[in-house]
Amino acid sequence: MHSSFDIVLHKTNPPLPTYMPQCDTTIRMWRLDKSQRHARLFRGHTATVASLAVAGDGIHFCSGGHDRCVKLWNKDTGGLVR
């Protein structure tokens, strides 16, 4: 079975985090500064995450998964908004 997913990058100053769905049910947020370290793990989907989109405010992002759910997240709190 072939899997594909999106990686969301932002070119800003200072750099915004990068979000990447994993091959499981989670999303990882990475810092693009010199540390390039893992910043936060988001859990909430019950199947593989397939797509991501970041809101214009830079705080919220949506994820869509193979569980047929779209979720709205807050990157600052790590919490599921809806």
C-alpha positions as CSV (number, residue, x, y, z in Angstrom):
1,M,0.0,0.0,0.0
2,H,1.3,3.4,-1.0
3,S,1.1,6.3,1.5
4,S,1.4,10.0,0.8
5,F,1.1,13.1,3.0
6,D,1.7,16.8,2.9
7,I,4.4,18.8,4.6
8,V,3.6,22.4,5.5
9,L,6.5,24.9,5.4
10,H,6.4,28.6,6.0
11,K,9.0,31.2,5.0
12,T,8.8,33.9,7.6
13,N,11.1,35.8,9.9
14,P,11.3,34.5,12.5
15,P,10.6,31.1,11.0
16,L,7.3,29.5,11.9
17,P,7.2,25.9,12.9
18,T,6.9,23.1,10.3
19,Y,4.2,20.5,10.7
20,M,4.6,17.0,9.4
21,P,2.1,14.1,9.7
22,Q,3.7,10.8,10.8
23,C,3.1,7.3,9.5
24,D,0.8,6.8,12.4
25,T,-2.0,9.0,13.9
26,T,0.1,11.9,15.1
27,I,1.5,15.2,13.8
28,R,4.9,16.5,14.7
29,M,5.7,20.2,14.9
30,W,9.4,21.1,14.2
31,R,11.3,24.3,14.7
32,L,13.1,25.6,11.6
33,D,15.5,27.8,13.5
34,K,19.1,26.7,14.1
35,S,18.0,24.1,16.7
36,Q,15.8,22.2,14.1
37,R,14.3,20.2,17.0
38,H,11.0,18.5,17.6
39,A,8.8,21.0,19.4
40,R,5.4,19.3,19.9
41,L,3.4,16.1,19.2
42,F,-0.3,16.4,18.4
43,R,-2.5,13.3,19.0
44,G,-6.2,13.0,18.1
45,H,-6.7,11.1,14.9
46,T,-7.6,7.4,14.9
47,A,-6.1,6.7,11.5
48,T,-3.2,8.1,9.4
49,V,-3.1,11.9,9.0
50,A,-3.2,12.7,5.3
51,S,-3.1,16.5,5.0
52,L,-2.4,19.7,6.9
53,A,-3.2,23.4,6.4
54,V,-2.1,26.3,8.5
55,A,-4.3,29.3,9.2
56,G,-3.2,32.8,8.4
57,D,-2.9,33.7,12.1
58,G,0.0,31.2,12.4
59,I,-1.5,29.8,15.6
60,H,-4.1,27.4,14.3
61,F,-3.9,24.5,11.8
62,C,-6.2,21.9,10.4
63,S,-5.5,18.2,9.8
64,G,-7.4,15.7,7.8
65,G,-7.1,12.0,8.3
66,H,-8.0,8.6,6.9
67,D,-10.4,8.5,9.9
68,R,-12.6,10.9,7.8
69,C,-12.2,13.6,10.4
70,V,-10.9,17.2,10.1
71,K,-9.5,18.6,13.2
72,L,-8.6,22.2,14.2
73,W,-5.5,22.6,16.5
74,N,-3.9,25.4,18.5
75,K,-0.1,25.1,18.0
76,D,0.6,27.2,21.1
77,T,-1.3,25.1,23.6
78,G,-1.1,21.8,21.7
79,G,-4.8,21.4,22.2
80,L,-7.5,20.3,19.9
81,V,-9.9,23.2,19.3
82,R,-12.5,21.3,17.4
